[in-house]
């Protein structure tokens, strides 16, 4: 009996579209790049042209197991997103909410230490050396709205 096609597949805390090819579907999980997705597919011994909706439960658990600890399954450390972590020195790969929590805690740590990047984060400015003279002007008045100022001044004169 063939498996039924699933239009939405839940994997690693993310809803994936069943019509996507396996590599691109896995890449929609936060923290998984297309290169890592292709490596996971190769390690899990699946067909890369397969659709996400055609996966059965056994294949889903195999993919999630490889995503949980890719270095244990032979995926090289340069594909992982936390190489030589500061506390343990081991290479990790974080996905989903774990990745978002770790990034937020790293930013908070930089703010606490008052490093250059931490200060820039706390001020809401660009962090990686970009120019700020003409960009990153959100929330502030950029120019002078001459017409609006003149109209307001004229209304104020009429009210007096």
PAPADREN-831009 format. One record per residue: x, y negated, z negated of N, C-alpha, C in turn. Coordinates in steps of 0.1 Angstrom, whole numbers, padded with zeros to 4 digits, always signed. Example, Ala and Ser with C-alpha at 12.3 -4.5 7.8 and 13.67 -1.06 7.14 Angstrom:
2
+0132+0057-0078+0123+0045-0078+0132+0033-0078
+0128+0022-0071+0137+0011-0071+0129+0000-0079
//
This chain:
160
+0008+0012+0000+0000+0000+0000+0009-0012+0000
+0008-0021+0010+0016-0033+0010+0012-0043+0000
+0022-0051-0005+0020-0061-0015+0011-0072-0009
+0003-0078-0017-0005-0089-0013+0003-0102-0013
+0001-0111-0003+0008-0123-0002+0003-0133-0013
+0013-0139-0020+0009-0149-0031+0012-0163-0025
+0003-0172-0026+0005-0185-0021+0013-0194-0030
+0012-0191-0043+0020-0198-0053+0027-0188-0062
+0040-0189-0063+0048-0180-0071+0054-0188-0083
+0053-0183-0095+0059-0189-0107+0072-0183-0109
+0083-0191-0109+0096-0185-0111+0104-0196-0118
+0111-0192-0129+0120-0201-0137+0113-0214-0141
+0100-0213-0145+0093-0225-0149+0089-0234-0138
+0089-0230-0126+0085-0238-0115+0076-0231-0106
+0066-0238-0100+0057-0232-0090+0063-0234-0077
+0065-0223-0070+0071-0223-0056+0060-0219-0046
+0061-0225-0034+0051-0222-0024+0055-0209-0017
+0045-0201-0015+0047-0187-0010+0051-0187+0005
+0048-0198+0012+0051-0199+0026+0066-0202+0029
+0073-0207+0019+0087-0211+0021+0096-0199+0023
+0107-0200+0031+0116-0190+0031+0123-0189+0018
+0129-0178+0015+0134-0175+0001+0145-0185-0003
+0154-0188+0006+0165-0197+0002+0160-0211-0001
+0151-0216+0007+0146-0230+0005+0136-0230-0007
+0129-0219-0009+0120-0218-0020+0127-0219-0033
+0138-0211-0034+0146-0211-0046+0153-0224-0049
+0156-0231-0038+0163-0244-0039+0153-0255-0045
+0140-0252-0045+0131-0262-0051+0131-0261-0067
+0138-0251-0072+0139-0251-0087+0150-0261-0091
+0147-0269-0101+0157-0279-0105+0169-0272-0110
+0181-0276-0104+0194-0271-0107+0199-0260-0098
+0191-0256-0088+0195-0246-0078+0196-0253-0065
+0209-0252-0060+0211-0258-0046+0209-0247-0036
+0209-0251-0023+0207-0241-0012+0218-0231-0012
+0231-0236-0015+0242-0227-0015+0241-0216-0026
+0237-0221-0038+0235-0211-0049+0223-0202-0046
+0213-0207-0040+0201-0199-0036+0205-0188-0027
+0213-0191-0017+0218-0181-0007+0227-0171-0015
+0235-0175-0024+0244-0166-0031+0235-0156-0040
+0225-0162-0046+0216-0154-0055+0209-0143-0046
+0204-0147-0034+0198-0138-0025+0207-0127-0021
+0220-0130-0019+0229-0120-0015+0232-0110-0026
+0234-0116-0038+0236-0107-0050+0224-0098-0053
+0212-0104-0052+0200-0096-0055+0197-0086-0043
+0205-0087-0033+0203-0078-0021+0189-0079-0015
+0185-0091-0012+0172-0094-0006+0174-0099+0008
+0164-0099+0016+0164-0104+0030+0162-0119+0030
+0172-0127+0035+0171-0142+0034+0159-0147+0043
+0155-0140+0053+0144-0145+0061+0130-0142+0055
+0130-0135+0043+0117-0131+0036+0111-0144+0031
+0098-0144+0030+0090-0155+0024+0089-0153+0009
+0088-0164+0001+0087-0163-0013+0074-0155-0017
+0063-0157-0010+0050-0151-0013+0050-0136-0011
+0060-0130-0004+0061-0116-0002+0069-0108-0012
+0075-0115-0022+0083-0109-0033+0074-0101-0042
+0078-0089-0046+0071-0082-0056+0077-0085-0070
+0071-0080-0080+0075-0083-0094+0089-0079-0097
+0093-0067-0092+0107-0062-0094+0117-0072-0088
+0114-0077-0076+0124-0086-0069+0124-0099-0077
+0112-0104-0082+0112-0116-0089+0120-0116-0102
+0119-0105-0109+0127-0103-0121+0142-0102-0118
+0145-0096-0107+0159-0095-0104+0165-0109-0100
+0157-0117-0093+0162-0130-0090+0163-0139-0103
+0153-0138-0112+0154-0146-0124+0166-0141-0133
+0169-0128-0133+0180-0123-0140+0193-0129-0135
+0195-0130-0122+0207-0135-0116+0207-0150-0119
+0196-0157-0118+0196-0172-0121+0199-0175-0135
+0195-0166-0145+0198-0168-0159+0213-0168-0162
+0221-0159-0156+0235-0158-0158+0242-0154-0145
+0244-0164-0136+0250-0161-0123+0264-0156-0124
+0272-0161-0133+0286-0157-0134+0288-0142-0137
+0278-0137-0145+0279-0123-0148+0277-0114-0136
+0270-0119-0126+0267-0112-0114+0277-0114-0103
+0288-0121-0106+0298-0122-0096+0297-0135-0087
+0289-0144-0091+0288-0157-0084+0300-0166-0088
+0307-0172-0079+0319-0179-0083+0316-0192-0091
+0325-0196-0100+0323-0207-0109+0321-0220-0102
+0326-0222-0090+0325-0235-0084+0310-0237-0079
+0302-0227-0079+0288-0229-0076+0279-0233-0088
+0285-0232-0100+0277-0234-0112+0277-0249-0115
+0267-0254-0122+0266-0269-0125+0272-0273-0138
+0276-0265-0147+0283-0269-0159+0296-0261-0160
+0306-0266-0153+0319-0259-0154+0327-0264-0166
+0333-0255-0173+0341-0258-0185+0334-0267-0194
+0323-0263-0200+0315-0270-0209+0323-0275-0221
+0320-0287-0226+0328-0293-0236+0329-0285-0249
+0318-0279-0254+0319-0272-0267+0325-0258-0266
+0322-0250-0256+0327-0237-0256+0338-0235-0246
+0339-0243-0235+0349-0241-0225+0345-0232-0214
+0333-0226-0216+0328-0216-0206+0321-0223-0195
+0319-0216-0183+0311-0222-0172+0297-0217-0174
+0287-0226-0173+0273-0223-0174+0266-0227-0162
+0254-0222-0160+0245-0227-0150+0232-0229-0156
+0227-0242-0157+0214-0245-0163+0204-0248-0152
+0192-0244-0155+0181-0247-0145+0169-0252-0153
+0160-0259-0146+0147-0264-0151+0149-0273-0163
+0141-0271-0173+0140-0280-0185+0153-0280-0193
+0160-0268-0192+0173-0268-0199+0183-0278-0193
+0183-0279-0180+0192-0288-0173+0188-0303-0177
+0175-0306-0176+0171-0319-0180+0174-0323-0194
+0173-0314-0203+0176-0316-0217+0191-0319-0219
+0199-0310-0212+0214-0312-0214+0219-0325-0208
+0213-0329-0196+0217-0342-0190+0213-0353-0200
+0201-0353-0205+0197-0364-0214+0206-0364-0227
+0209-0352-0232+0218-0352-0244+0232-0357-0241
+0237-0354-0229+0250-0359-0225+0250-0374-0224
+0239-0380-0218+0238-0394-0217+0237-0401-0231
+0229-0395-0240+0228-0400-0254+0242-0399-0261
+0250-0388-0258+0263-0387-0264+0272-0398-0259
+0272-0401-0246+0280-0412-0241+0276-0425-0247
+0263-0427-0249+0258-0440-0255+0263-0441-0269
+0263-0430-0276+0267-0430-0290+0282-0433-0291
+0290-0427-0282+0305-0430-0282+0308-0444-0277
+0298-0450-0270+0300-0463-0264+0311-0463-0253
+0310-0452-0245+0319-0451-0234+0314-0461-0223
+0322-0463-0213+0318-0472-0202+0305-0468-0196
+0304-0455-0193+0292-0449-0187+0280-0451-0196
+0283-0448-0209+0272-0449-0219+0267-0463-0220
+0276-0473-0220+0271-0487-0221+0263-0491-0208
+0268-0486-0197+0260-0489-0184+0247-0483-0184
+0246-0470-0190+0233-0464-0191+0224-0472-0200
+0229-0476-0211+0220-0483-0221+0216-0496-0216
+0224-0503-0208+0220-0516-0202+0211-0514-0190
+0209-0502-0185+0201-0500-0173+0208-0504-0160
+0221-0504-0160+0229-0508-0148+0234-0496-0141
+0239-0498-0129+0245-0488-0121+0257-0482-0129
+0260-0469-0128+0270-0463-0136+0282-0459-0128
+0281-0456-0115+0292-0450-0108+0299-0460-0099
+0300-0472-0103+0308-0482-0096+0302-0488-0084
+0289-0487-0082+0282-0494-0071+0282-0509-0073
+0280-0516-0062+0278-0530-0064+0265-0534-0069
+0264-0545-0077+0252-0549-0083+0248-0564-0079
+0256-0570-0071+0253-0584-0068+0239-0585-0060
+0237-0576-0050+0225-0577-0042+0216-0566-0044
+0220-0555-0051+0211-0544-0053+0208-0542-0068
+0200-0532-0071+0196-0529-0085+0190-0541-0092
+0181-0548-0085+0174-0560-0091+0160-0557-0095
+0157-0545-0098+0143-0542-0102+0139-0549-0115
+0127-0554-0116+0122-0560-0128+0126-0574-0130
+0135-0580-0122+0139-0594-0124+0134-0602-0112
+0133-0615-0114+0130-0624-0103+0142-0625-0094
+0140-0623-0081+0151-0622-0072+0154-0636-0066
+0143-0643-0062+0145-0656-0055+0135-0666-0061
+0134-0677-0055+0124-0687-0059+0113-0687-0049
+0101-0686-0054+0089-0686-0046+0085-0701-0045
+0091-0709-0036+0089-0723-0036+0075-0727-0034
+0068-0720-0025+0054-0723-0021+0045-0722-0034
+0047-0711-0041+0039-0708-0053+0041-0719-0063
+0054-0723-0065+0057-0733-0075+0051-0746-0072
+0052-0750-0059+0046-0763-0055+0031-0762-0056
+0024-0751-0053+0009-0750-0055+0006-0751-0070
+0013-0745-0078+0011-0746-0093+0012-0760-0098
+0023-0767-0093+0025-0781-0097+0014-0790-0093
+0009-0787-0081-0002-0795-0075-0015-0793-0084
-0017-0781-0088-0029-0778-0096-0028-0784-0110
-0016-0784-0115-0014-0790-0128-0016-0805-0127
-0012-0812-0116-0014-0826-0114-0029-0829-0113
-0037-0821-0106-0051-0823-0105-0058-0822-0118
-0054-0813-0127-0061-0811-0139-0059-0822-0149
-0048-0830-0147-0045-0841-0156-0054-0853-0152
//
